[in-house]
Amino acid sequence: MKTGLLNLEPPDQEEFDGLLRSARTRLNDALKTELALESRFTLAYDAGHSLALAALRWHGYRPAKKRYIVFQTLEPTLRLENSKWRLLDLCHNKRNVAEYEGHLEVDERLVSDLIAVTEEVLRRVERLGPVVPRG
């Protein structure tokens, strides 16, 4: 099934576990205040993206083209409030500016908020439990 933004694809436990493992490592590193703020932002953003992708994959979907769609699916996949997934989406836009224009503007408050939302997403993804094959 193609919606244009999502493709239906059976979930895979190994992929799910790998995304979770990667997110935990990055989130743990994002908490290290001795790192540069920009590095902490990037680590927390990457952790959030891995977790959002894990939630989407658990439900049997994969993004077709656009990276940002994983954040916009957090309401239906994890029942995450709009304000929280929108923060992740805002961070995605900041990440893109940094990636493609070489300018990253973040402050301690944004990084702290990003980490807090990512920690909440982690808890919700962990509660999903093992992948259930669909067929």
N, C-alpha and C positions, 0 to 999 in steps of 0.2 A: 504494500500500500504506500503510495506517495502522496503526501500533502503539499509537496513543494518545499517544505522546510524540514520535514521529518520523514524518515524511511522506517518502515516496520522491519525489525530484525530481531531474531530470538536473542534473549539475554544470555550472557556467558558468565558463569561464576568466576572463572579465572580472570577475565577482564575486569569484572566488578571488584574483586579482591585487590587487583593491581592498582586500580584507580583509588580505592580506599587507602591502600598502603602509601601510595604516592602523596595523597592529600594529607595524611597524618604527618608524614615526614616534613612536608613543606610548611604546614601549619605550625608544627613544633619549632621549626627554624624561624618562622615569622615572629615568634614570641621573643626572640633573642634581641633584647634592646641594644646590645653592643653593635649590631649590624646597622648599616645605613638605612635610613627611613625608606628610601626608594627600593632597596633590596627587600625590606620587610613587606612593602606593598606588593611587589612582584610575587614574592613567595605566597602571601596570603591570597592574592588574586588567583594564582595557579592552583592553589589548594581548593578554592571555591569552585573553580571551573571543573576540576577533576571530580569533585563531589556532585556538582550539578549534572555532569555527564554520567556519573555512576547511577544517580537516581533515574535519569532518562533511560539508560540501558537496562536497569532493573525492570522497568515497565515495558521493555521490548521495543524501544525506538532508538534511532541514531540520527543525529543532525545530518541533513542532506548536504548542506553547503556552508551555512553561516554558523560561526562559532558562538555568537551571542545568544542563539535560540535556547541553549541549555539553561540560561538564567530565566528566560521568559516562561519556561515550562515548570519552574519550581512551585508555582501555585498548585497546578494539578498533580504534580508528582509527589510533592512533600507537604502540601498545604501551607506553604510559606507565605506570609503576609506580603502584600504588594510593596509596602515600603522597604521591606528587606530585600526582595529580589531586585527591586529598582536600584538599591545601593550597589548590588553586584553588577548590574547593567551599567551604572554610572562608572564604576571602576573599570569595566570593560572598555568604555569609551576613552577613559584616561590612559589605559594600557595601549590602545590603538594609536593615540596621539604620540605616546612615547616611542612606540615601535616604528611608526611610519614618518614621524616628524622630528623625533629626537628630543622631545620636550615632555618631561613628567613633572607635574605640579601636584604634590600631595603634602598633607600636613599630618601631624600626630593624631588629630581627632579622626580624620578619614581612615587612617591605618588602623586605629583602635576600633572604630565602628566596623570596618571590613573584617577584622579578626573576630570580633564578637558574632557577626552574622555567619561567618564561615564556621565557627565553633557550633553554632546552632544547627547549621545545615549538616555538619558532621554527625551530631547526635541524632538527627532525624534519619539520615541515611543508615546509620548503624541500626536503628529500630526497624528498618525494612526487613532485615533478616536475610536468609539465604535466597539466592535466585531460584525462582520456580520456573522450570522449563515450560514454555507454552507451545502448543502445537495443534 
